[in-house]
Amino acid sequence: MYGFELEGGFTFYKYRDFDGTESLTEGHLKWFWDVMERAGQIPVVFYDGSVECFEDFKRLVDLKDQHFFFGFKNEKPSVLFWLNGFSQYSCFVHFAVMPDFFGKEALRIGKGALRHLLTVRDVSGRYILDCVKGLTPVTNPLACRIAEKSGFTKVGILPQSAYLAAEDKSVDAVIFCAVRNS
């Protein structure tokens, strides 16, 4: 089971291990889903409308090109993030912080997870990632501020590149980047 810890008592588990075995149960996924649903986070986290129900979420988590990590603190769901869009030493990251961990805890999670992603090495000692990117709708200024405070650099604005399914419109999105050697 692949996992890691962050300062402040957060423990993360990768949903699907490198050998394909699942480290967490469907019950864990449902637990996170229920927390996000009760808080009204589903249309914010999955703003493109691709995930509207638990079955959609489970299908996304099960895709081989999606690498989900689930974080707990004091045995409570605290955050989930996933990686996709891999290219040589680079990927996209997506975060969803659970409501009980907004504020300073969210910033601690963002900084720690980003630091982990940019310092993790493979079995031969090589860094796995050199660049982590994120795309956030400009209509979510809190997420944009947390991204920058967590160590991402705002690279620019991509016009009309985030589709907000709930409003049936495309909005500008901020592209963020964090580089290991910066």
C-alpha positions as CSV (number, residue, x, y, z in Angstrom):
1,M,0.0,0.0,0.0
2,Y,1.4,3.3,-1.1
3,G,0.9,6.1,1.4
4,F,2.5,9.2,2.9
5,E,2.1,11.5,5.8
6,L,2.1,15.3,6.0
7,E,2.8,17.6,8.9
8,G,-0.2,18.2,11.0
9,G,-1.4,14.6,11.3
10,F,-2.6,14.0,7.7
11,T,-2.2,10.5,6.3
12,F,-2.7,9.8,2.6
13,Y,-3.4,6.5,0.8
14,K,-3.2,5.9,-2.9
15,Y,-6.5,4.3,-4.0
16,R,-4.9,1.9,-6.5
17,D,-1.4,0.7,-5.7
18,F,1.3,0.4,-8.4
19,D,0.6,-3.3,-8.8
20,G,-3.1,-2.6,-9.4
21,T,-4.4,-3.7,-6.1
22,E,-6.9,-1.4,-4.4
23,S,-5.7,0.0,-1.0
24,L,-9.1,1.4,0.0
25,T,-12.6,0.1,-0.2
26,E,-15.7,1.3,-2.0
27,G,-16.9,2.3,1.4
28,H,-14.1,4.8,1.7
29,L,-15.0,6.3,-1.6
30,K,-18.6,6.6,-0.5
31,W,-17.5,8.2,2.7
32,F,-15.6,11.0,0.8
33,W,-18.5,11.3,-1.7
34,D,-21.1,11.7,1.1
35,V,-19.0,14.4,2.8
36,M,-18.6,16.4,-0.5
37,E,-22.2,15.9,-1.4
38,R,-23.5,17.2,1.9
39,A,-21.3,20.2,1.6
40,G,-22.5,21.0,-1.9
41,Q,-19.0,20.5,-3.4
42,I,-19.8,18.1,-6.2
43,P,-20.6,20.9,-8.8
44,V,-17.5,22.8,-7.7
45,V,-15.0,20.0,-7.7
46,F,-16.4,18.3,-10.8
47,Y,-17.4,21.6,-12.5
48,D,-17.5,20.1,-16.0
49,G,-20.5,17.9,-15.0
50,S,-18.6,14.7,-15.8
51,V,-19.3,13.4,-12.2
52,E,-22.8,13.9,-10.9
53,C,-23.4,10.8,-8.8
54,F,-21.5,8.3,-6.8
55,E,-21.4,5.8,-9.7
56,D,-19.7,8.4,-11.9
57,F,-17.2,9.1,-9.2
58,K,-16.4,5.4,-8.8
59,R,-15.9,5.1,-12.5
60,L,-13.5,8.0,-12.6
61,V,-11.5,6.6,-9.6
62,D,-11.3,3.2,-11.3
63,L,-9.8,4.6,-14.6
64,K,-6.2,3.5,-14.9
65,D,-5.0,7.0,-16.0
66,Q,-6.4,8.6,-12.9
67,H,-4.3,8.4,-9.7
68,F,-6.4,9.2,-6.6
69,F,-5.1,9.9,-3.1
70,F,-7.4,10.0,-0.1
71,G,-6.3,11.9,3.0
72,F,-7.4,11.4,6.5
73,K,-6.8,13.3,9.8
74,N,-8.0,11.9,13.1
75,E,-9.7,9.1,11.1
76,K,-11.9,11.7,9.2
77,P,-11.8,12.3,5.5
78,S,-9.8,15.5,5.0
79,V,-8.9,15.8,1.4
80,L,-8.7,14.0,-1.9
81,F,-6.5,14.8,-4.8
82,W,-5.9,13.0,-8.1
83,L,-3.3,13.2,-10.8
84,N,-3.8,12.8,-14.6
85,G,-2.6,14.2,-17.9
86,F,0.8,12.7,-17.5
87,S,3.7,13.5,-19.8
88,Q,7.4,13.2,-19.2
89,Y,8.0,14.3,-15.6
90,S,4.8,16.3,-15.6
91,C,1.1,15.9,-14.7
92,F,-2.1,17.8,-13.7
93,V,-3.4,17.8,-10.1
94,H,-6.9,18.3,-8.8
95,F,-7.8,18.9,-5.2
96,A,-10.9,18.7,-3.1
97,V,-10.6,19.7,0.6
98,M,-13.3,18.5,2.9
99,P,-15.2,21.3,4.7
100,D,-13.9,20.6,8.2
101,F,-10.4,21.3,6.8
102,F,-10.9,24.7,5.0
103,G,-8.7,27.6,6.0
104,K,-5.2,27.1,7.4
105,E,-5.5,23.3,7.2
106,A,-6.3,23.5,3.5
107,L,-3.1,25.6,3.0
108,R,-1.1,23.1,5.0
109,I,-2.5,20.3,2.9
110,G,-1.8,22.1,-0.4
111,K,1.8,23.0,0.6
112,G,2.6,19.5,1.9
113,A,1.0,17.5,-1.0
114,L,2.8,19.7,-3.5
115,R,6.1,19.3,-1.7
116,H,5.5,15.5,-1.6
117,L,4.7,15.3,-5.3
118,L,7.8,17.3,-6.3
119,T,10.2,15.3,-4.1
120,V,9.0,11.7,-4.5
121,R,11.5,9.4,-6.2
122,D,11.2,6.1,-8.0
123,V,13.1,3.0,-6.9
124,S,16.2,4.0,-8.8
125,G,16.3,7.4,-7.0
126,R,15.1,9.6,-9.8
127,Y,12.5,12.2,-9.3
128,I,9.1,11.1,-10.7
129,L,7.8,14.7,-11.3
130,D,9.5,17.9,-12.2
131,C,6.3,19.9,-13.0
132,V,2.8,19.8,-11.5
133,K,0.1,21.8,-13.2
134,G,-3.4,22.9,-12.3
135,L,-6.3,24.5,-14.1
136,T,-8.9,26.4,-12.0
137,P,-11.9,28.4,-13.2
138,V,-11.5,32.1,-12.4
139,T,-15.0,31.9,-10.8
140,N,-13.3,30.1,-7.9
141,P,-11.0,32.8,-6.5
142,L,-10.5,31.0,-3.1
143,A,-9.1,27.9,-4.9
144,C,-6.8,30.3,-6.9
145,R,-5.5,32.0,-3.8
146,I,-4.9,28.7,-2.0
147,A,-3.0,27.4,-5.1
148,E,-0.7,30.3,-5.1
149,K,-0.1,30.2,-1.4
150,S,0.6,26.5,-1.6
151,G,3.5,27.1,-4.0
152,F,2.0,27.2,-7.5
153,T,2.8,30.0,-9.8
154,K,0.1,31.6,-11.9
155,V,1.2,31.1,-15.5
156,G,-1.7,32.8,-17.2
157,I,-5.3,32.7,-18.2
158,L,-6.7,30.3,-20.7
159,P,-9.8,32.0,-22.3
160,Q,-13.1,30.1,-22.0
161,S,-11.3,26.9,-21.1
162,A,-13.4,25.7,-18.1
163,Y,-16.9,24.5,-18.8
164,L,-19.3,25.1,-15.8
165,A,-22.0,22.5,-16.4
166,A,-24.3,23.9,-13.7
167,E,-24.4,27.2,-15.6
168,D,-24.0,25.7,-19.1
169,K,-21.2,28.2,-19.9
170,S,-17.5,28.3,-20.4
171,V,-15.4,30.7,-18.3
172,D,-11.7,31.6,-18.3
173,A,-9.4,29.4,-16.2
174,V,-6.1,30.1,-14.5
175,I,-3.3,27.8,-15.4
176,F,-0.9,27.1,-12.5
177,C,2.5,25.4,-12.5
178,A,4.9,24.3,-9.8
179,V,8.4,23.2,-10.7
180,R,10.7,21.2,-8.5
181,N,13.8,23.3,-9.2
182,S,12.2,26.7,-8.7
